[in-house]
């Protein structure tokens, strides 16, 4: 990307994280139009690092990855300021080495404030309920709040992955009433299905793809299991509480329940092609209501019927192609009904067509349009901030 205009993307996860989340999926698509300097979250120094403080490397078409090494305890109050300074310097040095000019600085890392001395349209992109999930993230909620408030004041574009998060950001930052841009929804997307015209022969199996943890409503899954439907869970177990572990153990002992464990990303589509219906059985919690599950659109993109619990993200999609269960019994009934028509090719194509309107490529276009509109309107306050 030497000599190019670039987007500096201060990411919430490292490039090589085992699960490809919102950041990587979206940045990979954006890089097809505008080169991206991807900045990993600062990594604590280890003895084997020697004197290394940062390292840049190419990680894909239009993508350069920057890994910054910071002092141990990067999230501690006394170290955060030093870490921010090191991160900013590493970004500036890397841009200089590349001969690249930043047109946009995007942060989606809960503790990262916009770096000093890096010009461009400033984009705050909130990909989860960082405040509500601070304990899970391992960060203090007060530190996240300070970073959020600072970024809200300085951002030219504010985006959130769900309508609930957008409302929360407007409440936290004051929104247009305080002279700030309103938060808009930039939802999760799904992979494009290039030229796929085949229709697999689907099995009478209901499946859940993704992490198995406390976000799932096991009462819903138990209701499905009690109908006698074959239930397949695909993904790593990442539970943190004993109660959930015991309840999940009990579910997995049922004769009509199987667990595939974690599968490579390249194999997920193969797994989806064997299922008769995909499930998004999220518990009704504040964190889940603020989320936008990746799996729902991935199911639809594969042509798979979907049954979900009632989430604001599902209502935002506003599609009759997603069945919504208001309670465990209703959810289970919708699952059994979906399986009876699992090989309806017309409906399968309708789902694929709908998902294509929400692909990562479309999301990348939405983000670029937000940046372009902000710059054209002359609202890029970030260019005048040091």
N, C-alpha and C positions, 0 to 999 in steps of 0.2 A: 504493500500500500504506500510505498515511498512517494512523497510528493503530492499525495491526495488530500482532499478534504475528508475528514473522518468524524464519526460519532464516537465519543468517549463513553463507554458503557461500564459504570461502576456496579458490578453485578452482586446479587445476593447470595450466589453459590459459585463454587469454583467450576471452571470449564469442564473438568473431568469428574464431576460429581456422578455417583452411580445412577441417579435418577435425573433424566433430562426434564427440567422444569420449565416454567414460563420464560425465564431469562434466556436460556440457551435456545429454545425453540424460536422465540421471536427475534433475537439478535441474529441467528443464522439466516433468517429470511431477509432481515433488513440489509445484511451484508451483501445480498445479491444486487442491491441498488446503490448503497452507500457503504464504503469500507468502515469497519468497526474496530476500535481498539477496546478489547474486552479486558476489564480489570478485575481479577479475582479478589475476594475478600482478603484483607491482609492476613498473612500466615505468621504465627509466632516463630521467632528464630529458634533454631536447633543447632547444637554443636557442629553437626556435619555441614551446616550452611557456610561455615567459615566467615569471611567478610562480605558475603553476598547480601545485597540489600534489595535488589530487584533483577528481574530477568524477563525479557520479551522474546516471544517465539511465535511463528506462524502456526495457526491451528485450523485453518480452513480457507476456502475461497473468500477473499475480502476480509479476513479475520486475523488479527494479531492479538495474542494473549499476553498480558502483563501480570506477573506474579511478584508481589511486594512482600518482603520479609520485614516484620516489625518486632519490637521488643516483646518478650513474654508478657502475658497479661494484657493483650491488646484491648480488652473490653473494660479494664479497670479505669476509674476516673483519672488518676494521675498519668496514665499511659495513653488515653484516647487522643489527647491533644497532640502528643508527639507522633502517634500513629497517623493522624490526619495530615500532619506536616510531611511525614515521610511519603505518604500516599500521593499527595499533591506534587511533591518534588519528583517522584518517580514518573508520574504521568507527564509532567512538563519535559523531563529529560528524554523520555521515550518519544514523545512527539517531535522533539528537536532532532533526535537521532534518525527518525523516519522522514524528517522533512515534511511532516503532515500538519495540516491546519485544522483545529477542531471547530466544527460548525455547531455542534450540539454536545452538551454534557448531560448524560442521563444517569441518575442514581436509583438503584432499586435494592440497595443494601441498607438495612434498618439503622445502622450507626454512622453511615457516611454522610457528611455534609458536602455541599458543592465545594470543590477545591479552589483555593485562591490562585489567581494567575492563569486560569484556564478559561479562555473566552468561549462564547457560543450560547445558543439557546439552552436554557436550563430546564430539564425535564425531571420531575419527581414521579416515579412510577411505583405505586404501592401494590405489591403482588400477593399480600396476605394480611391478616389482622396482626400486625407486628406487636401492637400494644397488648392485645388479648393473649397472644401466644408467646410473650416475652420469656416465660419460664421455660417453655419448650425450646426456644431459640438459644437459651443460655445467656441472655442479655438482661440488664435491668430495665424495667419499664420506664423509669425516670430518664435514663440515658436515651432510650428510643424516642420518648416524648420530646426531649430537648432537640434531638436531631430533626425530628419531623417538623416541629414548629419553625426551626431555623430554615429548613428547606422550603416550607410553605411560604415563608416571607420572601424568599429569593427566587422561587421557581417562576418560569414563564409559562410552562405547561404542567398541569397536575393531572395525573391519570391514576385510576385504580382498577383493579381486576374485576370488581363487582359493584353493583349499585349501592349495596350497604356500605362498603368501604368509601365510595365516593361521598355519600352523605356524611359519614363520620369525619372525613377530611374537611369538608366544608364547615362542619360544626367546630372542628378543632382550630381551623385557620381563619374562620370568619368569612371566607368566600368573597364574592364580589362586593358585599357591603363594606368590606375593609380594603377595597381596592386590589384584591387579589383575583387571579383567574379562577373560575369555578372548576372543581374537580369533575372530570368526565370519565366515562367507563371505557376502558380498553381491556376487553375480556380475554380470557384464554381462547385458544383456537385448537385446531387439530391438523394432522398431516394431510396434504393433498393426496388424493387417490388418482394417479396419472393413468388415464386410459383403461381403468379396470372395468371390464364389461362382464366378467364372470360372476356367477352366483354359486357359492358353495352349498353343499347339502348339509343343512344345519342339524345338529343333534338336539334331542329334547333335554338340554342342560342349561341351567341358569348360572351365570358366572359373574364374579367380581374380580376386576383387574386393578391392581394398585396395592399400596401399603396396607397391611392389616394392623390397625392400631385403634386407639380409643375414639377416633373420629367415627368409626362404624357403629351402627346401631345393631347390636347382636340380637336384640329381641325381634327385630325385623327379619334377620337372617334365620333365626330359629323358627319363626312362623313359616317361612318358605320351606325350611327343612321338614317341618311337620306335615306338609302337604304330600310328602313323598317324592317331590321333584328332586332330580339330581342337581346338586349344588357344587360348583367348582370354584375354589378360591385360588387366585393367581397373583402372587406377589410376596414380598418378604414380610415376616412377622417383626414388627417394631413396637410392640406394646411396652408400656412403662409401668403399669400397675399390676399388682398381684391379682386383683379381682377380675380384671379384663383377661389376664392370662388364663386363669382357671375357667372362665366362661368360654373362651375361645377353644381351649383344650376340649371342653365338653362338647362343643359344636363339632369339632373335627373328628370326634370318636363316632359320630353318627354314621351308619352304613351308607347313607346316600350323600355324604359330603366328602370331597377330596380336596387336597391342597397341593398345588404344583410348586410352591415356593417361588423364589425370584427367577425370572426368565430374562434372557437378553432382550434388549429393545427390538432387535431385528426379528425376534420370534413372536412378538406380541400380536401382530396381525394374523399369524397362523393360528394362534390360540383363539382370537376373536372369531375366526372363520368356522371354528368348531361349535361355538355356542349358539343357543337358540334365543337367548335374551340376555342383555347386559344389565347389571344392577348398580345403582348408586345409592346405597343404603346408609346415608349419613345421619348421625344423631342430631337432634334439634338442640344445638348449642350456639352461643353467640359467635364462636370462632367459625363454625361451619356455615352459619348464615352469612358471614362476611366472605366466604370463600367462593371460588368458581371451579368446581371439580373438573379436572382435565378429562376424566374417564367418560363423562356423559357425551361430549362431542366426539371422542375417539370411537365410542360404540357406534354412533350414528354414521360417522365417516366410513366405517367398515360395513355399513348397511344393516347393523344389528338393531333389533327392537330394544327399547330402554324402559325400565321401570325405576323411578327415583322417589326418594322421600321428598317432602315439600320444602324446596330451597328457593330463596330469592333469585338465585342464578337461573334456576329452571323457569321461573316466572318471567325473567328478563328475556329468555330465549323465545318465549311466547309461541311454542310449537305444540300442536296436537300430536306430534310424533313421539312425544315423551309422556308416558303414563305416570301419574303422580299418586302415590299411596299415602293417605292421611294417617293411617295407623297400621300396625303390623298385619292385622288380618286382611285389610283392604289391599295392602302391598302384596301379600302372598297370593290373593285372588287375581290380581293383575298379572302376576308372573305366570300362573297356570294358564290364564287366558292368552297371554302373548305366545306361549309355547305352542298353542294349537294352530297358530298361523305363522309359524317361524320360517316357512319357505315361500312366503308370498313375495315373488320377485318384483311386482309393481311397488309394493310398500318399501321393499329394500332399496330400490332405486330412488324413491322419494326421500328416504333418509340420507342417502349419499348426496343427493342434490342439495338438500338443506344444509348438510355439514359443509359442503363446498363453499357456501356463502360465509362460513365462519372459519376458514382455513387460516393457518399462520401467515400465509402470503397476504390474505386480506387484512389481517391484523397489522402486518408490517406496513401496508399501504395506509391504513388508518393512522398509525403513529407518524409516518412521514408527513401525512397531510396536516396533522396537528402542529408539527414543528414548522412546516412551511407557512401555514396560516399565521402562526404566532410571529414569525420573522417578518412576514409581509405586512402585518398590522403595526409593526414598529414597537411591539411590546416586549422585546427581548432585553429586559433589564439586566440579565446576566452579563451582557457584553460590557456593561459599564461598571461592573463590580470587580474589585480586586480580590 
